[in-house]
Amino acid sequence: MNDLTEIRWHGRAGQGLVTAAKLLGETALGTGQYFQAFPDYGPERMGAPIRAYTRLSLSPINIHSQVHHPNVVLVLDPTLLGVVDVTEGLAEGGAVLVNTDKTAPEMRRVLGLEERDVRVYTVDASAIAMDTLGREITNTPMLGAFARATGLFPLDKIIDDVRSSFGKKLRPEIVEANVEAVRRAYAQVQQG
């Protein structure tokens, strides 16, 4: 990992986007790193497009702005494609991870990234969430996919943090359903 990794999340209000950005930061903290995690939205209502950001670093972070040139972009809601420029400012050598049933090569074309030095990953987090959670809340599957796509954290560390964070507020069977969603997404990520 470089000294600073900047991540931008795209989704809609109610999908757990802010929770995922924060949980990823807490995972970094548990490995001795520094982090920032914060949302970018106004008085949005359920379903409105929102963004969140996570910064991870081995050193203290002194930047206090939105992420303009992310190393990693996660798209939790594929209906935002074509509505929001999710690749805006994406750093060369960066990665895009999209929740979609399309293949990674198809998504590379959809995003217009054929000529860019960018890794593209896909996972059908919506199907995984519906199967494991019974609701299309894609944040935990995307955390599992993030772990696989970036290699920044081992799967077990993400799972431990999901159990710890969600165990404080959710029933044990819901916590374990989220853990299963993380595992399945990790296993099903495609690169293209």
C-alpha positions as CSV (number, residue, x, y, z in Angstrom):
1,M,0.0,0.0,0.0
2,N,1.2,3.5,-0.8
3,D,1.3,5.9,2.1
4,L,-2.1,7.3,1.2
5,T,-5.0,5.4,-0.4
6,E,-8.0,7.5,-1.3
7,I,-11.4,5.8,-1.8
8,R,-14.6,7.2,-3.2
9,W,-17.9,5.4,-2.7
10,H,-21.0,6.0,-4.9
11,G,-24.5,4.8,-4.0
12,R,-27.9,5.9,-2.9
13,A,-29.1,6.9,0.6
14,G,-30.2,3.9,2.5
15,Q,-27.7,1.4,1.0
16,G,-25.3,1.5,3.9
17,L,-22.7,3.5,2.0
18,V,-21.6,5.7,4.9
19,T,-21.5,2.6,7.2
20,A,-19.2,0.8,4.8
21,A,-16.9,3.8,4.4
22,K,-16.6,4.0,8.2
23,L,-16.2,0.3,8.7
24,L,-13.4,0.2,6.2
25,G,-11.6,3.0,8.1
26,E,-12.1,1.2,11.4
27,T,-10.5,-1.9,9.8
28,A,-7.5,0.2,8.9
29,L,-7.3,1.5,12.4
30,G,-7.2,-2.1,13.7
31,T,-4.1,-2.7,11.6
32,G,-2.3,0.4,13.0
33,Q,-3.2,2.7,10.1
34,Y,-4.7,6.1,10.2
35,F,-8.0,6.8,8.5
36,Q,-10.7,9.4,7.6
37,A,-14.2,8.4,6.6
38,F,-16.9,10.9,5.8
39,P,-20.0,11.3,3.7
40,D,-20.8,14.0,1.1
41,Y,-24.5,14.7,1.1
42,G,-27.1,17.3,2.1
43,P,-30.6,16.7,3.4
44,E,-31.0,13.8,1.1
45,R,-33.9,11.4,1.2
46,M,-33.9,7.7,0.8
47,G,-32.7,6.7,-2.7
48,A,-30.9,10.0,-3.5
49,P,-27.4,9.7,-4.9
50,I,-24.7,10.2,-2.3
51,R,-20.9,9.8,-2.0
52,A,-18.7,8.9,0.8
53,Y,-14.9,8.9,1.2
54,T,-12.3,6.9,3.0
55,R,-8.7,7.7,3.3
56,L,-6.2,5.2,4.6
57,S,-2.6,5.9,5.5
58,L,0.4,4.7,7.4
59,S,1.0,8.3,8.5
60,P,-1.3,10.9,10.1
61,I,-3.6,12.4,7.5
62,N,-3.6,16.2,7.2
63,I,-5.9,16.6,4.2
64,H,-9.4,17.9,5.0
65,S,-11.3,17.9,1.7
66,Q,-13.3,15.6,-0.5
67,V,-11.4,12.9,-2.4
68,H,-10.8,14.4,-5.9
69,H,-8.3,11.8,-7.3
70,P,-9.3,8.4,-5.8
71,N,-7.2,5.3,-6.1
72,V,-10.3,3.2,-5.7
73,V,-13.9,3.8,-6.6
74,L,-16.7,1.6,-5.4
75,V,-20.2,1.8,-7.0
76,L,-22.9,0.2,-4.8
77,D,-25.7,1.1,-7.1
78,P,-25.3,0.5,-10.9
79,T,-28.3,2.7,-11.8
80,L,-25.9,5.6,-11.1
81,L,-23.8,4.7,-14.2
82,G,-24.6,7.3,-16.8
83,V,-26.1,9.6,-14.3
84,V,-23.0,10.3,-12.2
85,D,-19.4,10.3,-13.6
86,V,-18.1,7.6,-11.2
87,T,-14.6,7.6,-12.8
88,E,-14.1,11.3,-12.5
89,G,-10.6,12.0,-11.3
90,L,-9.7,8.3,-11.0
91,A,-5.9,8.0,-10.6
92,E,-4.0,6.1,-13.3
93,G,-3.3,2.6,-12.0
94,G,-6.4,2.8,-9.8
95,A,-9.3,0.5,-9.6
96,V,-13.1,0.6,-10.0
97,L,-15.3,-2.0,-8.3
98,V,-18.9,-2.0,-9.5
99,N,-22.0,-3.9,-8.2
100,T,-23.4,-5.3,-11.4
101,D,-24.3,-8.6,-13.1
102,K,-22.2,-7.5,-16.1
103,T,-18.7,-9.0,-16.6
104,A,-15.7,-6.9,-15.8
105,P,-14.8,-6.5,-19.5
106,E,-18.3,-5.3,-20.3
107,M,-18.1,-2.8,-17.4
108,R,-14.8,-1.6,-18.7
109,R,-16.5,-0.7,-22.0
110,V,-19.6,0.8,-20.3
111,L,-17.3,3.1,-18.2
112,G,-15.2,4.0,-21.3
113,L,-12.0,2.8,-19.7
114,E,-10.6,0.7,-22.6
115,E,-7.6,3.0,-23.1
116,R,-6.9,3.7,-19.4
117,D,-4.5,2.0,-17.0
118,V,-7.3,1.2,-14.5
119,R,-8.3,-2.2,-13.1
120,V,-12.0,-2.9,-13.3
121,Y,-13.8,-5.4,-11.0
122,T,-17.4,-6.5,-10.8
123,V,-19.5,-8.4,-8.4
124,D,-23.2,-9.0,-8.2
125,A,-23.5,-7.6,-4.7
126,S,-27.3,-7.0,-5.2
127,A,-27.9,-10.7,-5.8
128,I,-25.7,-11.7,-2.9
129,A,-27.4,-9.2,-0.6
130,M,-30.9,-10.5,-1.6
131,D,-29.9,-14.1,-1.1
132,T,-28.1,-13.6,2.2
133,L,-29.9,-10.6,3.7
134,G,-33.2,-10.6,2.0
135,R,-32.8,-6.9,1.2
136,E,-30.7,-5.1,-1.4
137,I,-28.3,-3.5,1.0
138,T,-25.0,-4.0,-0.8
139,N,-22.5,-2.5,1.7
140,T,-21.1,-5.6,3.3
141,P,-20.8,-7.6,0.0
142,M,-18.9,-4.7,-1.4
143,L,-16.5,-4.7,1.6
144,G,-15.7,-8.4,0.8
145,A,-15.2,-7.5,-2.9
146,F,-13.0,-4.6,-1.9
147,A,-10.8,-6.9,0.2
148,R,-10.4,-9.3,-2.8
149,A,-9.9,-6.6,-5.5
150,T,-7.4,-4.4,-3.6
151,G,-5.6,-6.9,-1.3
152,L,-5.3,-4.1,1.3
153,F,-6.9,-6.2,4.0
154,P,-7.2,-9.9,4.6
155,L,-10.8,-11.3,4.4
156,D,-10.6,-12.4,8.0
157,K,-9.9,-8.8,9.2
158,I,-13.0,-7.5,7.4
159,I,-15.1,-10.3,8.8
160,D,-13.9,-9.7,12.3
161,D,-14.7,-6.0,12.0
162,V,-18.2,-6.7,10.6
163,R,-18.9,-9.0,13.5
164,S,-17.6,-6.5,16.0
165,S,-19.3,-3.4,14.6
166,F,-22.7,-5.0,13.7
167,G,-22.7,-7.3,16.8
168,K,-23.3,-4.2,18.9
169,K,-26.6,-3.3,17.2
170,L,-27.9,-6.3,15.2
171,R,-29.2,-9.8,16.1
172,P,-26.6,-12.6,15.7
173,E,-28.3,-14.2,12.7
174,I,-28.3,-10.8,10.8
175,V,-24.6,-10.4,11.7
176,E,-23.8,-13.8,10.4
177,A,-25.9,-13.1,7.2
178,N,-23.7,-10.1,6.6
179,V,-20.5,-12.2,7.2
180,E,-21.8,-14.7,4.6
181,A,-22.4,-11.8,2.2
182,V,-18.8,-10.6,2.7
183,R,-17.5,-14.1,2.0
184,R,-19.5,-14.7,-1.1
185,A,-18.7,-11.4,-2.6
186,Y,-15.0,-12.0,-1.9
187,A,-15.2,-15.3,-3.8
188,Q,-17.2,-14.0,-6.7
189,V,-15.3,-10.9,-7.8
190,Q,-14.3,-10.7,-11.5
191,Q,-11.5,-8.7,-13.0
192,G,-11.4,-7.4,-16.6
